[in-house]
């Protein structure tokens, strides 16, 4: 059994997944449930949304993480909330380690030395960019003032140096890699016509792109990068998003709660990409089975 533990607003990924015989048995619970239940079922507990918790919640979740892992066979917890890095700290650390070519800073920090253009994102929420690409300090100051005036706390405004390039005219591609326990699994490519690639849009994907995707699924070229990044971040379960700039992979973020709904749950996916996405599904679900815990007797919770 896999039990996903997350903030209430993040359990929709599990609730909305369609039945699929390839998956191990799983369910979703909230941190409120975890903190209050008198008994803990034998299971693998996957802590998601760690970066959305306040410090008191993170401290308590970290105690449960340690308690669950101390219960012996049939019990396992992934993602230590005491050490898992959020977006800001991870991007800054990857830049300092020379893995990324771009830097990130909070709006409350000194903003000298930025390389333009930049854009603004939330440091803690999984939202699209809060600004267009900004090319001058005056543009940035104006954007920050408008965001604060609209109610965004300055401590949550993250300025990120733009670092993306099309791999073909008018076509951007995003890679991704999952960590699921000790396994590193490639994700099929996402294609879009704009630099911010969230989901595949209605762009033309030809046979060469499909061949590239199939090679990625076969060779898993970003596994070593993912191993280094997840180790730096202190995260056992999640997904990193990757772009290639100047021939070098750049890590844009680490998602603690990747959407694992299958190709079958996304009927609007481009038909030409179905084969690669099905391979991705198969590898992800095999990795989920590798972290599955057998049924057993429940354990007492923390007192």
N, C-alpha and C positions, 0 to 999 in steps of 0.2 A: 504494500500500500504506500502511495505517495500522498502526503498531506501538504498542500501549499498554504503557507501562512503569510497573509498580507493585510495591508489596510483595506477596509471594506470596499473602497472605490477601485481597488486593483484586483479583486477576485473575479471580475467579469470574464477574464481570459479563460478561467476554468469553467465557470458556469455556462458560458456560451459555446463551449466545444461540443461538437457532435460526437455520438458514440463511434468508436473506432477500435476494431479488434486488435490493431497493432500496438495500442497503448497498454501499459500496466494500469491497474486500478488506481484511480486518484480522486481526490476531493479537495475542496478549498475551504479554509477556515480563516478567521480574522485573528489579529493579535489580541483583540479583546477576548475572544474565545480561549486562546492559549493561556492568557494570564489568569483566567477564571475557572477553567475546567478542573474538577477534582482528580481526574484520572487521565493519563496520557496513553492513547492506543499505541501498540507497537507499530512503527511506521518509519519511513524516511520523511523528515520534516524539512521542507524547502522554504527558507525565509526569503520572501520577495519584498520589494518596496522598502528595503532597508534605508535607502537614502531619503525616504519620505517621513521617517520617524523623527520625533524630537529627541533630545538627548536623554530624557528620563525613560522614554520608551525603548531607545536603543540599549540603554544600560540593562533594563529588565529583560529585553529579548536576548541579550548576550548571556545573561544568567540561565535562561531557559535553554539556549544553545548548548551550554556546557553541561547542564543537568541531563538533557536528552542524550548527549554523546557519552555520558557516564553510565547509562543504564544497561549496557551490554548488548548481546546479540538481539537483533530485531529492532534496534533503535539507532537512528542516525539523524544528524541535523547538518544542513548545508547553509553556508553564508553566515559567518560570524558578524553580527551587527556591531560589535565593538571596533572592528578594524576595516570593514568594507568601505572603500572610497566612493564618495559621490562624484558628480561630474566635475566640479571645480578642482578638487584636490587631485583627481586622476589626470585631467588634462594638463595641469601645471606640472605634475610629477613626470608625465611622459615627455613633456617638452624639456624639462631639466635633465632627464636621462638620455636625451638625444634620439628618442624613438619617434617623436613627432617633430615636424618642422615649424609648427605654429604654437603660439602661446595663448593663454587665457588669463583674465584677471577680473576681479569683482569691481563693480562700479565704485565701491568705497575705498579702493586702493589708488595709489598714484598711477596715472594713466599715461605717463611719459614713456616713450620708446615703443609704442604700438606700431606694428607694420600694417599699413592700410592695403585694402579695405578691411573693415571689421563688421561684425553684426552682433546683436544683443539677443541672448537667450535667458530663460529662467535657469538658475543654478540648481533648482530642486524639482521642478515639474517637467514632465515629458510633453512639452508644448513645442509647436513650430517656432522658428525665430520670431522675436518680438520687433524686429526692425528689418528694413532692407539692408543691402550692403551700403556701408557708410565710408566715405573716402576722405573726410577731413575731421579734425578735432571739433570744429564748430558743428558739423553734422551730428557727431556723436553726442556732444553736450546737449544739443537740441532734442535728440531722440531720448536721452536719459531723463531730461526734464519733463518731457511729455509722458513718459512711462510712470514716473513718480507721481505726477499730477493725476494720472489715471488710477493710482492706488497700488502700484508695484513697489514693494520695499526695496530700497537700494541694495541691501545686503543679499538680495536674491537676483540681482541683475548681473549677468556674466557677459563680459565682452570677449569675443573670440575672434582671433585673426582668421580671415578667410583663407582656406587652403583646399582648393578643389579645382579640377580641370576636366574638360570633356575628353573622353578617349577617342571620340570621333566627332566631326562637326555637329554641334547641336545635340549630342548624346552623352549623358552621364551614366555611370554605373557604380553601384554600391555593393560591396562584398560584406560578408558577415561570418562570424565564427562563434559557435556555441561552446561553452564549457558545461558539461554535465557530469559532475563528479570528477573522475580521472580521464574522461574522454573529451576530445576536441573534434567537433563536427562542423564541416563547412555548410554554409547556407547558400542556396541558389541566388544568383545575381538579381538585383532590382535595377530597372532602367527608367530613366526619366529625361525630359528635355531641359530641366533646370538644375542648378547646382545643389539645391536642397532636395535630396532624394529620400522620400519617405516611403512611397509605394510606387510600383510600376505604373506609368501613365501610358497613354495611347501613342507610343513611339513605335517606329518600325524596327523590329528585331529580326535580323536575317540569319542565315545558316551559320555564318562565322561566329555570331554571338552565342548561338546554341551550342556550337562546338566548344567554345570557350567555357561555357557553363558546365558542360559535361566533363571537361578536363579538370575544372576546379573540384567537382564532386568526386572525381576519381583520385586526384593527386593530393588534395587537401594542402595547397601551398602555404596557407596562412596559419598552420597549426603551431609552428614554433613561435611566431609572433604572439598568437593567442596565449600560449603557455606563459610567456614572459609577462604579458599585460595582466592576465588574471592573477599571477603570483604577486605582482606589484600592487594590484588593487585589493588583494586579500579576499577574493571572491571565488566560491566553488561552483556556482551555478549562475549562468547568465549568457549574454550575447554581446560581443563587441561589433561595432559597425566600422567598416574600413573603406577608404578610398585610396586610389593610386594617384600620386602627384609626382611628376618628374621621375617616374619609375620606382618610387618608394611608397610603401604602404603607410597610410596615416590613419590613426585610430580616432574616430570622432566622438564616440561615447561608449559607455558600458551600460547595458540595460539589465537591471536586476529581475525584470519580469517580462521576458520576451514572449511574444504571442506564439504559442505552439499549436494553434489550430491548424489542421492539415489543409492540403490542397483541396480536399473535398469540402472543406468549410468555406472556401473562397472561390465560388464558381465564376467570379468575374476575372480570375487570373488569365492572362493571355494564353491561348491554347498552345502556342509554339513553345511556351516555357514549362508546360505541364510535366514533361518527362524529368527535367532537372529538379523541379520542385518535389516530385514524387520520390526521387532518390534522396532528397534532403529529408523529407518526412521519414522515410524508412530508417535512415541513419540516426535521426533524432530519437525515434521511438525505441530503437535498439539500445541507445545510450541510456534512455530512461529505465529500461529493464535492468540495466547494469547497476543502477542505484536503488532498485526496488528492495524493500525489506519484507520478509515473510511475516505472516500473521503470528501473533503470540499474545502473551498475557500483558495486560496494561500495567503501567507503572504509576506510582504516586507522583503528583505534581510537586512543585516547590511549595514549601510552607512559608 
